[in-house]
Amino acid sequence: MHAAGPKNPLHGITLQMIVTQLVDHYGWEMLGRMVPINCFNWQPSIKSSLVFLRRTDWARAKVEALYLDSLPDMQPQAADETQTADEPPAESDPGVC
């Protein structure tokens, strides 16, 4: 298990939040390919996955590692971040307040 505290990247994030975000991002089929465990591949549900992951440390560790690896992909990009560094910021129309 991971150490508790604010320096832990999983601090304050529940297992239910992790599984829900992974399912929303990847879907059950892809999640079952990435972490090949039956609770993701056969009649998957959040509830059954949580029961299994809470009892099985090695599977929980794999899911937590996948979540940490996937965090940059799951973050929504702001409109400002889509501009490249070489592009000047768009100027607003000087005639409009």
C-alpha positions in Angstrom: 0.0 0.0 0.0 1.0 3.6 -0.3 2.0 6.0 2.4 -0.6 8.4 3.6 0.0 12.1 3.3 -0.2 15.1 1.0 2.9 14.0 -0.9 1.3 10.8 -2.0 -0.3 11.4 -5.4 -3.3 9.1 -4.4 -3.9 11.1 -1.1 -7.6 11.9 -0.9 -8.6 9.8 -3.9 -10.8 6.9 -3.2 -10.6 3.5 -5.0 -14.1 4.1 -6.3 -13.0 7.5 -7.8 -10.1 5.7 -9.4 -12.1 2.9 -11.0 -14.9 5.3 -12.1 -12.5 7.6 -13.8 -10.6 4.8 -15.5 -13.9 3.3 -16.8 -15.1 6.7 -18.0 -11.8 7.2 -19.8 -11.0 3.8 -21.2 -14.3 1.8 -21.0 -14.6 -1.7 -19.5 -13.2 -3.5 -22.6 -10.0 -1.5 -22.8 -9.6 -1.5 -19.0 -9.9 -5.3 -19.1 -7.1 -5.5 -21.7 -4.9 -3.2 -19.8 -5.4 -4.9 -16.4 -6.5 -8.5 -17.2 -8.6 -9.4 -14.3 -12.0 -11.1 -14.4 -13.9 -8.3 -12.6 -13.1 -6.0 -15.6 -13.8 -8.6 -18.3 -16.8 -10.7 -17.2 -20.0 -8.9 -16.2 -18.1 -5.8 -15.1 -19.5 -3.4 -12.5 -18.0 -0.7 -10.2 -19.3 -2.6 -7.1 -17.8 -6.0 -8.0 -14.5 -4.4 -9.0 -14.3 -2.6 -5.7 -14.9 -5.7 -3.7 -12.2 -7.6 -5.7 -9.7 -4.8 -5.6 -10.1 -4.2 -1.9 -9.3 -7.9 -1.2 -6.5 -8.3 -3.8 -3.4 -6.1 -3.2 -1.6 -7.0 -6.4 -4.6 -6.1 -8.5 -5.2 -2.9 -6.7 -1.6 -1.9 -7.1 -1.9 -2.5 -10.9 -5.0 -0.4 -11.1 -3.5 2.4 -9.0 -0.4 2.4 -11.2 -2.5 2.6 -14.3 -4.4 5.5 -12.8 -1.2 7.4 -12.1 0.1 6.7 -15.5 -3.1 7.8 -17.1 -3.6 11.1 -15.1 -2.0 13.3 -17.8 -4.3 11.8 -20.5 -7.4 12.3 -18.3 -6.8 16.0 -17.6 -8.9 18.3 -19.8 -6.7 20.7 -21.7 -7.4 24.4 -21.3 -7.9 26.5 -24.5 -4.7 28.4 -23.7 -2.6 25.2 -23.6 -3.6 24.3 -27.1 -1.6 27.2 -28.5 2.1 26.6 -29.3 4.8 28.6 -27.7 5.7 30.2 -31.1 2.2 31.6 -31.6 1.3 35.0 -30.1 -1.8 35.1 -28.0 -5.0 36.0 -30.0 -5.8 39.7 -29.7 -9.3 40.8 -29.0 -11.1 43.3 -31.3 -10.2 46.8 -30.0 -13.7 48.1 -31.0 -15.4 45.6 -28.6 -15.5 46.2 -24.8 
